[in-house]
């Protein structure tokens, strides 16, 4: 998926950037396992754009199931994963993980990581709201 994205004001950042995102959906809720939406995104016009890729996962589970999901230690991520859980009204549980994979040097790593985590939190809230609306419309 390729698009233009307006950016919030940040030091050294442009007003908007071209963004490339790759999604992968895997798993099976029907058989009790989690459904995992994985995402890799790259902002093409921000400073140090060639130095990092943002990765996130949204792990959707039925209530009570606990797949003991955690990021794989050998996934090549350098930096900390941030994790948050959103519990709905017993319809679905969602674990959200986000991390920044560094490919090169960057003098503003803290700014990039903080902005990436903040944006992932907002996107996760929107995703959870949309899922809730669809489940509610379906009578779940």
Secondary structure in CASP SS format (residue, H / E / C, confidence):
PFRMAT SS
TARGET T0000
AUTHOR 0000-0000-0000
METHOD secondary structure of the structure
MODEL  1
X C 1.00
X E 1.00
X E 1.00
X E 1.00
X E 1.00
X E 1.00
X C 1.00
X C 1.00
X C 1.00
X C 1.00
X C 1.00
X C 1.00
X C 1.00
X C 1.00
X C 1.00
X E 1.00
X E 1.00
X E 1.00
X E 1.00
X E 1.00
X E 1.00
X E 1.00
X E 1.00
X E 1.00
X E 1.00
X E 1.00
X E 1.00
X C 1.00
X H 1.00
X H 1.00
X H 1.00
X C 1.00
X C 1.00
X C 1.00
X E 1.00
X E 1.00
X E 1.00
X E 1.00
X E 1.00
X E 1.00
X E 1.00
X E 1.00
X E 1.00
X C 1.00
X C 1.00
X C 1.00
X C 1.00
X C 1.00
X H 1.00
X H 1.00
X H 1.00
X E 1.00
X E 1.00
X E 1.00
X E 1.00
X E 1.00
X E 1.00
X E 1.00
X E 1.00
X E 1.00
X E 1.00
X C 1.00
X C 1.00
X C 1.00
X C 1.00
X C 1.00
X C 1.00
X C 1.00
X C 1.00
X C 1.00
X C 1.00
X C 1.00
X C 1.00
X C 1.00
X C 1.00
X C 1.00
X C 1.00
X C 1.00
X C 1.00
X C 1.00
X C 1.00
X E 1.00
X E 1.00
X E 1.00
X E 1.00
X E 1.00
X E 1.00
X C 1.00
X C 1.00
X C 1.00
X C 1.00
X C 1.00
X E 1.00
X E 1.00
X E 1.00
X E 1.00
X E 1.00
X E 1.00
X E 1.00
X E 1.00
X E 1.00
X E 1.00
X C 1.00
X C 1.00
X C 1.00
X C 1.00
X C 1.00
X C 1.00
X H 1.00
X H 1.00
X H 1.00
X H 1.00
X H 1.00
X H 1.00
X H 1.00
X H 1.00
X H 1.00
X H 1.00
X H 1.00
X H 1.00
X H 1.00
X H 1.00
X H 1.00
X H 1.00
X H 1.00
X H 1.00
X H 1.00
X H 1.00
X H 1.00
X H 1.00
X H 1.00
X H 1.00
X H 1.00
X H 1.00
X H 1.00
X H 1.00
X H 1.00
X C 1.00
X C 1.00
X C 1.00
END
